Amino acid sequence: MTLALLAGATLGAGLYCLVRLFVRPQPGVASLVARIDAGRRSLTGWTASGLQLSQNPGPTRPTPTDRLGERLEVLAAERGWQLHRIRSDLAVLNQPLGNLLAAKVLTGLALFLTGPAGWTVLVAFGTPVPFALPMIAALALGLLGFFLPDLALRSQATERRREFRRAVGIFLDLVAMNLAGGRGLPEAMLAASTVSDHWSVVRIRQALANARLLGLSPWEGLGALGEEIAVDELRDLSGALSLASDDGAKIRASLSARAATLRRRELAEAEGDAGEQSQSMLVAQMLICTAFLLFLGYPALAQLMLGTR
């Protein structure tokens, strides 16, 4: 009885959420402003390197998944969903919000259907299973599938930010070298951003170009990029350059110090990752040794138990 009530309550809550998702609410002022801002962010173009353009030479026909993602993105914008952390993770990966929303819905639905499918197979083979059990399992699997793309996105974005921080350290060294050669700060930053077609350098170069077109300073463009992709090093760099933009010697020393700090941080993270991998290997070796000892001791233990009987 309790399982039936729980399944009914969960099903009713799911139907209510489904109705709330597709019924258009009466928007307020804050919702309208958030919708306009979300629509503006949705129209932001993505940055591609030369290698990516060579691999994808032209636009392709949208798939049903793409159309579903566009529809879900429109629904999210209409309801004023901010999703700040998800948007920053998608920005650093150059992926639209609609693809993630479509993946969440499709993965959750696929795992949700495994519960009824498994129950049908068991009933067909004559195994009696209460209906409430596969229903609860289907709901749990559906929730798991709904949040799995978020976990994958978080992991990929973390690795991508580490790679971007490494590129920022190299970029700062190049800017300091250009400053030592007698160039001004804007020219040094632009020259340092044209040395490579790596995706991180391309993002920096596009941020500097957009800042110039909008009449902003280069460090303000870097700060805006740091806000978009949630990289604190770019935001701190923007604040430091805005305070000391007139003193070339101090800027050069500050940039060199920041680059050295980023390298030391990267080295410390690499050493930490190596230590974690060593510990995991040690645990695996201990488990293998324990299993081998059990394998060796089982015949003697079995003979001893048979002898006592």
Long-range contacts (C-beta under 8 A, 24 or more apart in sequence): 3-130, 3-132, 3-133, 3-136, 4-132, 6-132, 6-136, 7-131, 7-132, 7-135, 7-136, 10-135, 10-136, 10-139, 11-135, 14-139, 21-75, 22-75, 24-78, 25-79, 27-78, 27-80, 30-80, 31-79, 31-80, 32-80, 33-80, 34-77, 34-80, 34-81, 34-82, 35-77, 35-78, 35-79, 35-80, 38-76, 38-77, 38-80, 38-81, 38-82, 39-77, 41-87, 42-73, 42-77, 42-96, 42-97, 46-94, 46-95, 46-96, 47-94, 47-199, 47-202, 47-203, 47-206, 48-94, 48-202, 49-197, 49-198, 49-199, 49-202, 50-197, 51-197, 52-199, 65-99, 65-102, 65-106, 66-98, 66-99, 66-102, 68-98, 68-102, 68-105, 68-106, 69-96, 69-97, 69-98, 69-99, 69-100, 69-101, 69-102, 70-98, 71-98, 72-98, 72-101, 72-102, 72-105, 73-97, 73-98, 73-101, 76-101, 85-230, 86-150, 86-153, 88-157, 88-228, 88-229, 88-230, 89-153, 89-154, 89-156, 89-157, 89-230, 90-153, 90-157, 91-228, 91-229, 91-230, 92-157, 92-160, 92-161, 92-164, 92-229, 92-230, 92-231, 93-153, 93-156, 93-157, 93-160, 94-199, 100-149, 100-150, 100-153, 103-149, 104-145, 104-146, 104-147, 104-149, 104-150, 105-146, 107-145, 107-146, 107-148, 107-149, 108-142, 108-143, 108-144, 108-145, 108-146, 109-142, 109-145, 110-145, 111-141, 111-142, 111-144, 111-145, 112-138, 112-139, 112-141, 112-142, 112-145, 113-138, 114-138, 114-141, 115-139, 115-141, 161-229, 161-230, 161-231, 162-266, 162-269, 163-200, 164-200, 164-203, 164-229, 164-231, 165-231, 165-233, 165-262, 165-265, 165-266, 166-262, 166-266, 167-198, 167-200, 167-201, 167-204, 168-200, 168-204, 168-231, 168-233, 168-234, 168-237, 168-262, 169-258, 169-259, 169-262, 169-263, 169-266, 170-259, 171-201, 171-204, 172-237, 172-255, 172-256, 172-258, 172-259, 172-262, 173-255, 173-256, 173-259, 175-255, 176-252, 176-255, 176-256, 176-259, 179-248, 179-251, 179-252, 179-255, 180-252, 184-248, 185-218, 185-241, 185-245, 185-248, 185-251, 186-217, 186-218, 189-218, 190-218, 203-229, 217-242, 217-245, 219-245, 233-258, 233-262
